[in-house]
Amino acid sequence: MINRYWVFEASHDKMGGQALKYFMVWVGNLVLNAGGMYLILHQTQWNYVVSKAVVALIVGFGYNYVFQKKLVFR
């Protein structure tokens, strides 16, 4: 709701369509975070917290924000 009204100011579109797109982006986010964590933890000797922070930042800005701005709340 915060993204819909304040961040992207997209309250003019129907909520049902946005909710479906948001769910699809959320599933992708979940897969990318889990996959990124798996790859980093099994391929490197990085600390879990550092790995989580790196993956979260990359997925958050490189995937989540972009897809929410260009697809969900356009």
PQR file with spaces between the fields and no chain letter, atoms N, CA, C, O and H, PARSE charges and radii, in Angstrom:
ATOM       1  N    MET     1       0.825   -1.188    0.000 -0.4000 1.5000
ATOM       2  CA   MET     1       0.000    0.000    0.000 -0.0000 2.0000
ATOM       3  C    MET     1       0.873    1.258    0.000  0.5500 1.7000
ATOM       4  O    MET     1       0.538    2.256   -0.638 -0.5500 1.4000
ATOM       5  N    ILE     2       1.993    1.199    0.721 -0.4000 1.5000
ATOM       6  CA   ILE     2       2.883    2.363    0.750 -0.0000 2.0000
ATOM       7  C    ILE     2       3.441    2.628   -0.641  0.5500 1.7000
ATOM       8  O    ILE     2       3.476    3.772   -1.094 -0.5500 1.4000
ATOM       9  H    ILE     2       2.265    0.389    1.239  0.4000 1.0000
ATOM      10  N    ASN     3       3.880    1.558   -1.323 -0.4000 1.5000
ATOM      11  CA   ASN     3       4.391    1.737   -2.678 -0.0000 2.0000
ATOM      12  C    ASN     3       3.310    2.291   -3.609  0.5500 1.7000
ATOM      13  O    ASN     3       3.583    3.165   -4.432 -0.5500 1.4000
ATOM      14  H    ASN     3       3.852    0.628   -0.955  0.4000 1.0000
ATOM      15  N    ARG     4       2.114    1.793   -3.478 -0.4000 1.5000
ATOM      16  CA   ARG     4       1.010    2.198   -4.353 -0.0000 2.0000
ATOM      17  C    ARG     4       0.674    3.679   -4.192  0.5500 1.7000
ATOM      18  O    ARG     4       0.501    4.384   -5.186 -0.5500 1.4000
ATOM      19  H    ARG     4       1.893    1.083   -2.809  0.4000 1.0000
ATOM      20  N    TYR     5       0.582    4.151   -2.967 -0.4000 1.5000
ATOM      21  CA   TYR     5       0.128    5.522   -2.731 -0.0000 2.0000
ATOM      22  C    TYR     5       1.249    6.550   -2.621  0.5500 1.7000
ATOM      23  O    TYR     5       1.121    7.659   -3.139 -0.5500 1.4000
ATOM      24  H    TYR     5       0.723    3.579   -2.159  0.4000 1.0000
ATOM      25  N    TRP     6       2.338    6.198   -1.958 -0.4000 1.5000
ATOM      26  CA   TRP     6       3.362    7.208   -1.661 -0.0000 2.0000
ATOM      27  C    TRP     6       4.585    7.121   -2.560  0.5500 1.7000
ATOM      28  O    TRP     6       5.045    8.140   -3.076 -0.5500 1.4000
ATOM      29  H    TRP     6       2.442    5.297   -1.538  0.4000 1.0000
ATOM      30  N    VAL     7       5.115    5.925   -2.755 -0.4000 1.5000
ATOM      31  CA   VAL     7       6.374    5.798   -3.489 -0.0000 2.0000
ATOM      32  C    VAL     7       6.165    6.032   -4.979  0.5500 1.7000
ATOM      33  O    VAL     7       6.831    6.879   -5.573 -0.5500 1.4000
ATOM      34  H    VAL     7       4.741    5.098   -2.336  0.4000 1.0000
ATOM      35  N    PHE     8       5.243    5.285   -5.587 -0.4000 1.5000
ATOM      36  CA   PHE     8       5.051    5.363   -7.033 -0.0000 2.0000
ATOM      37  C    PHE     8       3.809    6.145   -7.444  0.5500 1.7000
ATOM      38  O    PHE     8       3.588    6.371   -8.634 -0.5500 1.4000
ATOM      39  H    PHE     8       4.702    4.596   -5.104  0.4000 1.0000
ATOM      40  N    GLU     9       2.997    6.560   -6.475 -0.4000 1.5000
ATOM      41  CA   GLU     9       1.768    7.329   -6.724 -0.0000 2.0000
ATOM      42  C    GLU     9       0.954    6.702   -7.848  0.5500 1.7000
ATOM      43  O    GLU     9       0.634    7.358   -8.839 -0.5500 1.4000
ATOM      44  H    GLU     9       3.177    6.376   -5.508  0.4000 1.0000
ATOM      45  N    ALA    10       0.621    5.422   -7.681 -0.4000 1.5000
ATOM      46  CA   ALA    10      -0.067    4.663   -8.722 -0.0000 2.0000
ATOM      47  C    ALA    10      -1.462    4.224   -8.286  0.5500 1.7000
ATOM      48  O    ALA    10      -1.890    3.118   -8.619 -0.5500 1.4000
ATOM      49  H    ALA    10       0.880    4.889   -6.876  0.4000 1.0000
ATOM      50  N    SER    11      -2.163    5.056   -7.562 -0.4000 1.5000
ATOM      51  CA   SER    11      -3.489    4.679   -7.085 -0.0000 2.0000
ATOM      52  C    SER    11      -4.552    4.779   -8.178  0.5500 1.7000
ATOM      53  O    SER    11      -5.698    4.389   -7.954 -0.5500 1.4000
ATOM      54  H    SER    11      -1.815    5.953   -7.291  0.4000 1.0000
ATOM      55  N    HIS    12      -4.192    5.295   -9.357 -0.4000 1.5000
ATOM      56  CA   HIS    12      -5.142    5.416  -10.449 -0.0000 2.0000
ATOM      57  C    HIS    12      -5.424    4.080  -11.139  0.5500 1.7000
ATOM      58  O    HIS    12      -6.465    3.938  -11.781 -0.5500 1.4000
ATOM      59  H    HIS    12      -3.261    5.611   -9.538  0.4000 1.0000
ATOM      60  N    ASP    13      -4.527    3.100  -11.024 -0.4000 1.5000
ATOM      61  CA   ASP    13      -4.727    1.787  -11.626 -0.0000 2.0000
ATOM      62  C    ASP    13      -5.524    0.883  -10.697  0.5500 1.7000
ATOM      63  O    ASP    13      -5.626    1.143   -9.498 -0.5500 1.4000
ATOM      64  H    ASP    13      -3.682    3.216  -10.503  0.4000 1.0000
ATOM      65  N    LYS    14      -6.090   -0.185  -11.263 -0.4000 1.5000
ATOM      66  CA   LYS    14      -6.868   -1.120  -10.462 -0.0000 2.0000
ATOM      67  C    LYS    14      -5.955   -1.905   -9.522  0.5500 1.7000
ATOM      68  O    LYS    14      -4.871   -2.345   -9.905 -0.5500 1.4000
ATOM      69  H    LYS    14      -6.008   -0.397  -12.236  0.4000 1.0000
ATOM      70  N    MET    15      -6.417   -2.067   -8.294 -0.4000 1.5000
ATOM      71  CA   MET    15      -5.613   -2.717   -7.270 -0.0000 2.0000
ATOM      72  C    MET    15      -5.427   -4.211   -7.562  0.5500 1.7000
ATOM      73  O    MET    15      -4.369   -4.760   -7.254 -0.5500 1.4000
ATOM      74  H    MET    15      -7.298   -1.709   -7.983  0.4000 1.0000
ATOM      75  N    GLY    16      -6.408   -4.870   -8.137 -0.4000 1.5000
ATOM      76  CA   GLY    16      -6.312   -6.306   -8.405 -0.0000 2.0000
ATOM      77  C    GLY    16      -5.182   -6.646   -9.354  0.5500 1.7000
ATOM      78  O    GLY    16      -4.425   -7.587   -9.114 -0.5500 1.4000
ATOM      79  H    GLY    16      -7.267   -4.424   -8.388  0.4000 1.0000
ATOM      80  N    GLY    17      -5.063   -5.886  -10.429 -0.4000 1.5000
ATOM      81  CA   GLY    17      -3.981   -6.112  -11.386 -0.0000 2.0000
ATOM      82  C    GLY    17      -2.626   -5.838  -10.781  0.5500 1.7000
ATOM      83  O    GLY    17      -1.666   -6.566  -11.030 -0.5500 1.4000
ATOM      84  H    GLY    17      -5.677   -5.122  -10.624  0.4000 1.0000
ATOM      85  N    GLN    18      -2.548   -4.787   -9.985 -0.4000 1.5000
ATOM      86  CA   GLN    18      -1.289   -4.465   -9.314 -0.0000 2.0000
ATOM      87  C    GLN    18      -0.923   -5.544   -8.302  0.5500 1.7000
ATOM      88  O    GLN    18       0.249   -5.888   -8.155 -0.5500 1.4000
ATOM      89  H    GLN    18      -3.328   -4.195   -9.783  0.4000 1.0000
ATOM      90  N    ALA    19      -1.913   -6.072   -7.613 -0.4000 1.5000
ATOM      91  CA   ALA    19      -1.646   -7.102   -6.606 -0.0000 2.0000
ATOM      92  C    ALA    19      -1.099   -8.370   -7.261  0.5500 1.7000
ATOM      93  O    ALA    19      -0.181   -8.992   -6.727 -0.5500 1.4000
ATOM      94  H    ALA    19      -2.865   -5.793   -7.732  0.4000 1.0000
ATOM      95  N    LEU    20      -1.648   -8.755   -8.403 -0.4000 1.5000
ATOM      96  CA   LEU    20      -1.165   -9.937   -9.111 -0.0000 2.0000
ATOM      97  C    LEU    20       0.263   -9.733   -9.597  0.5500 1.7000
ATOM      98  O    LEU    20       1.102  -10.620   -9.437 -0.5500 1.4000
ATOM      99  H    LEU    20      -2.394   -8.250   -8.837  0.4000 1.0000
ATOM     100  N    LYS    21       0.549   -8.587  -10.183 -0.4000 1.5000
ATOM     101  CA   LYS    21       1.905   -8.287  -10.646 -0.0000 2.0000
ATOM     102  C    LYS    21       2.868   -8.222   -9.466  0.5500 1.7000
ATOM     103  O    LYS    21       3.995   -8.711   -9.550 -0.5500 1.4000
ATOM     104  H    LYS    21      -0.132   -7.867  -10.314  0.4000 1.0000
ATOM     105  N    TYR    22       2.422   -7.618   -8.370 -0.4000 1.5000
ATOM     106  CA   TYR    22       3.267   -7.524   -7.173 -0.0000 2.0000
ATOM     107  C    TYR    22       3.616   -8.918   -6.658  0.5500 1.7000
ATOM     108  O    TYR    22       4.759   -9.170   -6.278 -0.5500 1.4000
ATOM     109  H    TYR    22       1.507   -7.221   -8.302  0.4000 1.0000
ATOM     110  N    PHE    23       2.642   -9.819   -6.643 -0.4000 1.5000
ATOM     111  CA   PHE    23       2.873  -11.185   -6.186 -0.0000 2.0000
ATOM     112  C    PHE    23       3.905  -11.880   -7.077  0.5500 1.7000
ATOM     113  O    PHE    23       4.787  -12.579   -6.578 -0.5500 1.4000
ATOM     114  H    PHE    23       1.713   -9.615   -6.952  0.4000 1.0000
ATOM     115  N    MET    24       3.795  -11.688   -8.389 -0.4000 1.5000
ATOM     116  CA   MET    24       4.747  -12.308   -9.316 -0.0000 2.0000
ATOM     117  C    MET    24       6.162  -11.772   -9.081  0.5500 1.7000
ATOM     118  O    MET    24       7.127  -12.537   -9.096 -0.5500 1.4000
ATOM     119  H    MET    24       3.079  -11.120   -8.794  0.4000 1.0000
ATOM     120  N    VAL    25       6.286  -10.469   -8.865 -0.4000 1.5000
ATOM     121  CA   VAL    25       7.596   -9.877   -8.575 -0.0000 2.0000
ATOM     122  C    VAL    25       8.111  -10.387   -7.234  0.5500 1.7000
ATOM     123  O    VAL    25       9.308  -10.636   -7.091 -0.5500 1.4000
ATOM     124  H    VAL    25       5.503   -9.847   -8.853  0.4000 1.0000
ATOM     125  N    TRP    26       7.237  -10.547   -6.258 -0.4000 1.5000
ATOM     126  CA   TRP    26       7.627  -11.041   -4.942 -0.0000 2.0000
ATOM     127  C    TRP    26       8.167  -12.471   -5.024  0.5500 1.7000
ATOM     128  O    TRP    26       9.155  -12.797   -4.367 -0.5500 1.4000
ATOM     129  H    TRP    26       6.265  -10.345   -6.374  0.4000 1.0000
ATOM     130  N    VAL    27       7.527  -13.322   -5.824 -0.4000 1.5000
ATOM     131  CA   VAL    27       8.011  -14.694   -6.001 -0.0000 2.0000
ATOM     132  C    VAL    27       9.400  -14.679   -6.642  0.5500 1.7000
ATOM     133  O    VAL    27      10.288  -15.418   -6.217 -0.5500 1.4000
ATOM     134  H    VAL    27       6.724  -13.057   -6.358  0.4000 1.0000
ATOM     135  N    GLY    28       9.586  -13.842   -7.659 -0.4000 1.5000
ATOM     136  CA   GLY    28      10.902  -13.708   -8.270 -0.0000 2.0000
ATOM     137  C    GLY    28      11.945  -13.237   -7.273  0.5500 1.7000
ATOM     138  O    GLY    28      13.076  -13.723   -7.268 -0.5500 1.4000
ATOM     139  H    GLY    28       8.864  -13.242   -8.005  0.4000 1.0000
ATOM     140  N    ASN    29      11.564  -12.294   -6.433 -0.4000 1.5000
ATOM     141  CA   ASN    29      12.446  -11.793   -5.378 -0.0000 2.0000
ATOM     142  C    ASN    29      12.854  -12.921   -4.439  0.5500 1.7000
ATOM     143  O    ASN    29      14.027  -13.039   -4.084 -0.5500 1.4000
ATOM     144  H    ASN    29      10.646  -11.899   -6.436  0.4000 1.0000
ATOM     145  N    LEU    30      11.914  -13.734   -4.043 -0.4000 1.5000
ATOM     146  CA   LEU    30      12.174  -14.853   -3.149 -0.0000 2.0000
ATOM     147  C    LEU    30      13.160  -15.836   -3.782  0.5500 1.7000
ATOM     148  O    LEU    30      14.107  -16.279   -3.132 -0.5500 1.4000
ATOM     149  H    LEU    30      10.961  -13.638   -4.331  0.4000 1.0000
ATOM     150  N    VAL    31      12.934  -16.171   -5.040 -0.4000 1.5000
ATOM     151  CA   VAL    31      13.806  -17.108   -5.748 -0.0000 2.0000
ATOM     152  C    VAL    31      15.218  -16.536   -5.902  0.5500 1.7000
ATOM     153  O    VAL    31      16.199  -17.239   -5.662 -0.5500 1.4000
ATOM     154  H    VAL    31      12.165  -15.812   -5.568  0.4000 1.0000
ATOM     155  N    LEU    32      15.324  -15.277   -6.298 -0.4000 1.5000
ATOM     156  CA   LEU    32      16.635  -14.658   -6.473 -0.0000 2.0000
ATOM     157  C    LEU    32      17.401  -14.538   -5.159  0.5500 1.7000
ATOM     158  O    LEU    32      18.609  -14.774   -5.128 -0.5500 1.4000
ATOM     159  H    LEU    32      14.527  -14.705   -6.493  0.4000 1.0000
ATOM     160  N    ASN    33      16.723  -14.179   -4.086 -0.4000 1.5000
ATOM     161  CA   ASN    33      17.391  -14.098   -2.782 -0.0000 2.0000
ATOM     162  C    ASN    33      17.869  -15.469   -2.313  0.5500 1.7000
ATOM     163  O    ASN    33      19.006  -15.612   -1.864 -0.5500 1.4000
ATOM     164  H    ASN    33      15.742  -13.987   -4.112  0.4000 1.0000
ATOM     165  N    ALA    34      17.013  -16.462   -2.417 -0.4000 1.5000
ATOM     166  CA   ALA    34      17.399  -17.807   -1.984 -0.0000 2.0000
ATOM     167  C    ALA    34      18.518  -18.360   -2.861  0.5500 1.7000
ATOM     168  O    ALA    34      19.485  -18.932   -2.358 -0.5500 1.4000
ATOM     169  H    ALA    34      16.089  -16.345   -2.782  0.4000 1.0000
ATOM     170  N    GLY    35      18.381  -18.185   -4.168 -0.4000 1.5000
ATOM     171  CA   GLY    35      19.417  -18.668   -5.081 -0.0000 2.0000
ATOM     172  C    GLY    35      20.738  -17.953   -4.897  0.5500 1.7000
ATOM     173  O    GLY    35      21.797  -18.579   -4.922 -0.5500 1.4000
ATOM     174  H    GLY    35      17.596  -17.720   -4.577  0.4000 1.0000
ATOM     175  N    GLY    36      20.682  -16.646   -4.711 -0.4000 1.5000
ATOM     176  CA   GLY    36      21.894  -15.873   -4.482 -0.0000 2.0000
ATOM     177  C    GLY    36      22.594  -16.277   -3.207  0.5500 1.7000
ATOM     178  O    GLY    36      23.819  -16.399   -3.174 -0.5500 1.4000
ATOM     179  H    GLY    36      19.821  -16.137   -4.691  0.4000 1.0000
ATOM     180  N    MET    37      21.822  -16.484   -2.156 -0.4000 1.5000
ATOM     181  CA   MET    37      22.408  -16.925   -0.888 -0.0000 2.0000
ATOM     182  C    MET    37      23.039  -18.307   -1.033  0.5500 1.7000
ATOM     183  O    MET    37      24.137  -18.549   -0.532 -0.5500 1.4000
ATOM     184  H    MET    37      20.827  -16.384   -2.183  0.4000 1.0000
ATOM     185  N    TYR    38      22.354  -19.193   -1.706 -0.4000 1.5000
ATOM     186  CA   TYR    38      22.888  -20.539   -1.909 -0.0000 2.0000
ATOM     187  C    TYR    38      24.218  -20.485   -2.661  0.5500 1.7000
ATOM     188  O    TYR    38      25.201  -21.101   -2.248 -0.5500 1.4000
ATOM     189  H    TYR    38      21.462  -18.996   -2.113  0.4000 1.0000
ATOM     190  N    LEU    39      24.236  -19.739   -3.771 -0.4000 1.5000
ATOM     191  CA   LEU    39      25.457  -19.657   -4.568 -0.0000 2.0000
ATOM     192  C    LEU    39      26.616  -19.042   -3.794  0.5500 1.7000
ATOM     193  O    LEU    39      27.726  -19.575   -3.803 -0.5500 1.4000
ATOM     194  H    LEU    39      23.437  -19.239   -4.106  0.4000 1.0000
ATOM     195  N    ILE    40      26.362  -17.936   -3.133 -0.4000 1.5000
ATOM     196  CA   ILE    40      27.451  -17.277   -2.399 -0.0000 2.0000
ATOM     197  C    ILE    40      27.963  -18.147   -1.250  0.5500 1.7000
ATOM     198  O    ILE    40      29.172  -18.283   -1.067 -0.5500 1.4000
ATOM     199  H    ILE    40      25.461  -17.503   -3.126  0.4000 1.0000
ATOM     200  N    LEU    41      27.063  -18.727   -0.490 -0.4000 1.5000
ATOM     201  CA   LEU    41      27.492  -19.512    0.668 -0.0000 2.0000
ATOM     202  C    LEU    41      28.184  -20.814    0.276  0.5500 1.7000
ATOM     203  O    LEU    41      29.032  -21.309    1.018 -0.5500 1.4000
ATOM     204  H    LEU    41      26.080  -18.617   -0.639  0.4000 1.0000
ATOM     205  N    HIS    42      27.830  -21.375   -0.882 -0.4000 1.5000
ATOM     206  CA   HIS    42      28.453  -22.628   -1.289 -0.0000 2.0000
ATOM     207  C    HIS    42      29.671  -22.436   -2.193  0.5500 1.7000
ATOM     208  O    HIS    42      30.430  -23.381   -2.409 -0.5500 1.4000
ATOM     209  H    HIS    42      27.141  -20.973   -1.485  0.4000 1.0000
ATOM     210  N    GLN    43      29.863  -21.247   -2.713 -0.4000 1.5000
ATOM     211  CA   GLN    43      31.003  -21.003   -3.592 -0.0000 2.0000
ATOM     212  C    GLN    43      32.097  -20.159   -2.928  0.5500 1.7000
ATOM     213  O    GLN    43      33.219  -20.101   -3.430 -0.5500 1.4000
ATOM     214  H    GLN    43      29.247  -20.480   -2.538  0.4000 1.0000
ATOM     215  N    THR    44      31.786  -19.518   -1.826 -0.4000 1.5000
ATOM     216  CA   THR    44      32.754  -18.660   -1.147 -0.0000 2.0000
ATOM     217  C    THR    44      32.789  -19.008    0.336  0.5500 1.7000
ATOM     218  O    THR    44      32.036  -19.860    0.809 -0.5500 1.4000
ATOM     219  H    THR    44      30.874  -19.565   -1.418  0.4000 1.0000
ATOM     220  N    GLN    45      33.648  -18.354    1.035 -0.4000 1.5000
ATOM     221  CA   GLN    45      33.748  -18.530    2.486 -0.0000 2.0000
ATOM     222  C    GLN    45      33.222  -17.296    3.222  0.5500 1.7000
ATOM     223  O    GLN    45      33.608  -17.032    4.361 -0.5500 1.4000
ATOM     224  H    GLN    45      34.259  -17.662    0.651  0.4000 1.0000
ATOM     225  N    TRP    46      32.348  -16.553    2.568 -0.4000 1.5000
ATOM     226  CA   TRP    46      31.815  -15.327    3.163 -0.0000 2.0000
ATOM     227  C    TRP    46      30.956  -15.641    4.373  0.5500 1.7000
ATOM     228  O    TRP    46      30.357  -16.712    4.474 -0.5500 1.4000
ATOM     229  H    TRP    46      32.035  -16.768    1.643  0.4000 1.0000
ATOM     230  N    ASN    47      30.910  -14.695    5.276 -0.4000 1.5000
ATOM     231  CA   ASN    47      30.030  -14.741    6.442 -0.0000 2.0000
ATOM     232  C    ASN    47      28.579  -14.678    5.964  0.5500 1.7000
ATOM     233  O    ASN    47      28.275  -14.038    4.957 -0.5500 1.4000
ATOM     234  H    ASN    47      31.397  -13.825    5.193  0.4000 1.0000
ATOM     235  N    TYR    48      27.688  -15.348    6.694 -0.4000 1.5000
ATOM     236  CA   TYR    48      26.266  -15.376    6.331 -0.0000 2.0000
ATOM     237  C    TYR    48      25.664  -13.963    6.278  0.5500 1.7000
ATOM     238  O    TYR    48      24.920  -13.639    5.353 -0.5500 1.4000
ATOM     239  H    TYR    48      27.934  -15.869    7.512  0.4000 1.0000
ATOM     240  N    VAL    49      25.982  -13.144    7.252 -0.4000 1.5000
ATOM     241  CA   VAL    49      25.411  -11.794    7.329 -0.0000 2.0000
ATOM     242  C    VAL    49      25.879  -10.938    6.157  0.5500 1.7000
ATOM     243  O    VAL    49      25.087  -10.210    5.559 -0.5500 1.4000
ATOM     244  H    VAL    49      26.587  -13.407    8.003  0.4000 1.0000
ATOM     245  N    VAL    50      27.155  -11.027    5.832 -0.4000 1.5000
ATOM     246  CA   VAL    50      27.689  -10.271    4.697 -0.0000 2.0000
ATOM     247  C    VAL    50      27.038  -10.753    3.403  0.5500 1.7000
ATOM     248  O    VAL    50      26.655   -9.940    2.562 -0.5500 1.4000
ATOM     249  H    VAL    50      27.798  -11.619    6.318  0.4000 1.0000
ATOM     250  N    SER    51      26.912  -12.061    3.241 -0.4000 1.5000
ATOM     251  CA   SER    51      26.282  -12.630    2.047 -0.0000 2.0000
ATOM     252  C    SER    51      24.848  -12.146    1.908  0.5500 1.7000
ATOM     253  O    SER    51      24.423  -11.758    0.819 -0.5500 1.4000
ATOM     254  H    SER    51      27.223  -12.721    3.925  0.4000 1.0000
ATOM     255  N    LYS    52      24.112  -12.167    2.989 -0.4000 1.5000
ATOM     256  CA   LYS    52      22.714  -11.737    2.973 -0.0000 2.0000
ATOM     257  C    LYS    52      22.606  -10.268    2.601  0.5500 1.7000
ATOM     258  O    LYS    52      21.735   -9.887    1.819 -0.5500 1.4000
ATOM     259  H    LYS    52      24.457  -12.483    3.873  0.4000 1.0000
ATOM     260  N    ALA    53      23.479   -9.446    3.153 -0.4000 1.5000
ATOM     261  CA   ALA    53      23.452   -8.013    2.851 -0.0000 2.0000
ATOM     262  C    ALA    53      23.757   -7.755    1.380  0.5500 1.7000
ATOM     263  O    ALA    53      23.084   -6.942    0.745 -0.5500 1.4000
ATOM     264  H    ALA    53      24.186   -9.755    3.789  0.4000 1.0000
ATOM     265  N    VAL    54      24.752   -8.427    0.836 -0.4000 1.5000
ATOM     266  CA   VAL    54      25.125   -8.234   -0.571 -0.0000 2.0000
ATOM     267  C    VAL    54      23.990   -8.673   -1.490  0.5500 1.7000
ATOM     268  O    VAL    54      23.615   -7.944   -2.408 -0.5500 1.4000
ATOM     269  H    VAL    54      25.298   -9.087    1.352  0.4000 1.0000
ATOM     270  N    VAL    55      23.446   -9.855   -1.246 -0.4000 1.5000
ATOM     271  CA   VAL    55      22.350  -10.366   -2.083 -0.0000 2.0000
ATOM     272  C    VAL    55      21.125   -9.472   -1.960  0.5500 1.7000
ATOM     273  O    VAL    55      20.492   -9.160   -2.968 -0.5500 1.4000
ATOM     274  H    VAL    55      23.751  -10.447   -0.500  0.4000 1.0000
ATOM     275  N    ALA    56      20.785   -9.060   -0.769 -0.4000 1.5000
ATOM     276  CA   ALA    56      19.604   -8.220   -0.560 -0.0000 2.0000
ATOM     277  C    ALA    56      19.734   -6.880   -1.288  0.5500 1.7000
ATOM     278  O    ALA    56      18.767   -6.405   -1.884 -0.5500 1.4000
ATOM     279  H    ALA    56      21.299   -9.314    0.050  0.4000 1.0000
ATOM     280  N    LEU    57      20.905   -6.276   -1.244 -0.4000 1.5000
ATOM     281  CA   LEU    57      21.108   -4.999   -1.939 -0.0000 2.0000
ATOM     282  C    LEU    57      21.037   -5.161   -3.451  0.5500 1.7000
ATOM     283  O    LEU    57      20.402   -4.357   -4.134 -0.5500 1.4000
ATOM     284  H    LEU    57      21.690   -6.662   -0.760  0.4000 1.0000
ATOM     285  N    ILE    58      21.680   -6.186   -3.971 -0.4000 1.5000
ATOM     286  CA   ILE    58      21.665   -6.405   -5.422 -0.0000 2.0000
ATOM     287  C    ILE    58      20.257   -6.711   -5.912  0.5500 1.7000
ATOM     288  O    ILE    58      19.801   -6.120   -6.892 -0.5500 1.4000
ATOM     289  H    ILE    58      22.195   -6.839   -3.416  0.4000 1.0000
ATOM     290  N    VAL    59      19.572   -7.614   -5.252 -0.4000 1.5000
ATOM     291  CA   VAL    59      18.214   -7.986   -5.674 -0.0000 2.0000
ATOM     292  C    VAL    59      17.237   -6.837   -5.420  0.5500 1.7000
ATOM     293  O    VAL    59      16.349   -6.583   -6.234 -0.5500 1.4000
ATOM     294  H    VAL    59      19.942   -8.094   -4.457  0.4000 1.0000
ATOM     295  N    GLY    60      17.399   -6.152   -4.304 -0.4000 1.5000
ATOM     296  CA   GLY    60      16.490   -5.056   -3.970 -0.0000 2.0000
ATOM     297  C    GLY    60      16.521   -3.927   -4.974  0.5500 1.7000
ATOM     298  O    GLY    60      15.475   -3.466   -5.431 -0.5500 1.4000
ATOM     299  H    GLY    60      18.121   -6.358   -3.642  0.4000 1.0000
ATOM     300  N    PHE    61      17.722   -3.478   -5.322 -0.4000 1.5000
ATOM     301  CA   PHE    61      17.826   -2.362   -6.266 -0.0000 2.0000
ATOM     302  C    PHE    61      17.816   -2.822   -7.718  0.5500 1.7000
ATOM     303  O    PHE    61      17.226   -2.161   -8.571 -0.5500 1.4000
ATOM     304  H    PHE    61      18.571   -3.853   -4.950  0.4000 1.0000
ATOM     305  N    GLY    62      18.460   -3.944   -8.006 -0.4000 1.5000
ATOM     306  CA   GLY    62      18.595   -4.392   -9.389 -0.0000 2.0000
ATOM     307  C    GLY    62      17.386   -5.108   -9.935  0.5500 1.7000
ATOM     308  O    GLY    62      17.209   -5.167  -11.152 -0.5500 1.4000
ATOM     309  H    GLY    62      18.939   -4.481   -7.312  0.4000 1.0000
ATOM     310  N    TYR    63      16.548   -5.651   -9.079 -0.4000 1.5000
ATOM     311  CA   TYR    63      15.376   -6.399   -9.536 -0.0000 2.0000
ATOM     312  C    TYR    63      14.079   -5.803   -8.982  0.5500 1.7000
ATOM     313  O    TYR    63      13.205   -5.373   -9.735 -0.5500 1.4000
ATOM     314  H    TYR    63      16.692   -5.603   -8.090  0.4000 1.0000
ATOM     315  N    ASN    64      13.978   -5.788   -7.671 -0.4000 1.5000
ATOM     316  CA   ASN    64      12.723   -5.398   -7.025 -0.0000 2.0000
ATOM     317  C    ASN    64      12.271   -3.989   -7.413  0.5500 1.7000
ATOM     318  O    ASN    64      11.157   -3.802   -7.902 -0.5500 1.4000
ATOM     319  H    ASN    64      14.688   -6.137   -7.060  0.4000 1.0000
ATOM     320  N    TYR    65      13.130   -3.015   -7.197 -0.4000 1.5000
ATOM     321  CA   TYR    65      12.746   -1.634   -7.479 -0.0000 2.0000
ATOM     322  C    TYR    65      12.440   -1.444   -8.956  0.5500 1.7000
ATOM     323  O    TYR    65      11.447   -0.810   -9.311 -0.5500 1.4000
ATOM     324  H    TYR    65      14.035   -3.167   -6.800  0.4000 1.0000
ATOM     325  N    VAL    66      13.283   -1.987   -9.811 -0.4000 1.5000
ATOM     326  CA   VAL    66      13.108   -1.818  -11.256 -0.0000 2.0000
ATOM     327  C    VAL    66      11.782   -2.416  -11.718  0.5500 1.7000
ATOM     328  O    VAL    66      11.029   -1.762  -12.439 -0.5500 1.4000
ATOM     329  H    VAL    66      14.090   -2.502   -9.523  0.4000 1.0000
ATOM     330  N    PHE    67      11.489   -3.650  -11.310 -0.4000 1.5000
ATOM     331  CA   PHE    67      10.259   -4.295  -11.754 -0.0000 2.0000
ATOM     332  C    PHE    67       9.015   -3.656  -11.143  0.5500 1.7000
ATOM     333  O    PHE    67       7.977   -3.570  -11.799 -0.5500 1.4000
ATOM     334  H    PHE    67      12.101   -4.181  -10.724  0.4000 1.0000
ATOM     335  N    GLN    68       9.110   -3.209   -9.895 -0.4000 1.5000
ATOM     336  CA   GLN    68       7.957   -2.527   -9.314 -0.0000 2.0000
ATOM     337  C    GLN    68       7.685   -1.201  -10.022  0.5500 1.7000
ATOM     338  O    GLN    68       6.530   -0.839  -10.247 -0.5500 1.4000
ATOM     339  H    GLN    68       9.953   -3.278   -9.362  0.4000 1.0000
ATOM     340  N    LYS    69       8.732   -0.493  -10.366 -0.4000 1.5000
ATOM     341  CA   LYS    69       8.560    0.797  -11.032 -0.0000 2.0000
ATOM     342  C    LYS    69       8.086    0.638  -12.477  0.5500 1.7000
ATOM     343  O    LYS    69       7.198    1.367  -12.918 -0.5500 1.4000
ATOM     344  H    LYS    69       9.670   -0.787  -10.183  0.4000 1.0000
ATOM     345  N    LYS    70       8.673   -0.312  -13.219 -0.4000 1.5000
ATOM     346  CA   LYS    70       8.384   -0.469  -14.643 -0.0000 2.0000
ATOM     347  C    LYS    70       7.207   -1.376  -14.948  0.5500 1.7000
ATOM     348  O    LYS    70       6.592   -1.237  -16.005 -0.5500 1.4000
ATOM     349  H    LYS    70       9.394   -0.904  -12.860  0.4000 1.0000
ATOM     350  N    LEU    71       6.871   -2.307  -14.054 -0.4000 1.5000
ATOM     351  CA   LEU    71       5.819   -3.266  -14.334 -0.0000 2.0000
ATOM     352  C    LEU    71       4.601   -3.120  -13.422  0.5500 1.7000
ATOM     353  O    LEU    71       3.472   -3.013  -13.901 -0.5500 1.4000
ATOM     354  H    LEU    71       7.370   -2.420  -13.195  0.4000 1.0000
ATOM     355  N    VAL    72       4.828   -3.116  -12.131 -0.4000 1.5000
ATOM     356  CA   VAL    72       3.705   -3.149  -11.194 -0.0000 2.0000
ATOM     357  C    VAL    72       3.011   -1.802  -11.073  0.5500 1.7000
ATOM     358  O    VAL    72       1.792   -1.720  -11.225 -0.5500 1.4000
ATOM     359  H    VAL    72       5.745   -3.203  -11.742  0.4000 1.0000
ATOM     360  N    PHE    73       3.766   -0.748  -10.802 -0.4000 1.5000
ATOM     361  CA   PHE    73       3.168    0.547  -10.493 -0.0000 2.0000
ATOM     362  C    PHE    73       3.465    1.580  -11.575  0.5500 1.7000
ATOM     363  O    PHE    73       3.762    2.729  -11.247 -0.5500 1.4000
ATOM     364  H    PHE    73       4.756   -0.815  -10.678  0.4000 1.0000
ATOM     365  N    ARG    74       3.397    1.220  -12.824 -0.4000 1.5000
ATOM     366  CA   ARG    74       3.690    2.185  -13.899 -0.0000 2.0000
ATOM     367  C    ARG    74       2.543    3.108  -14.141  0.5500 1.7000
ATOM     368  O    ARG    74       2.623    3.977  -15.009 -0.5500 1.4000
ATOM     369  H    ARG    74       3.156    0.287  -13.090  0.4000 1.0000
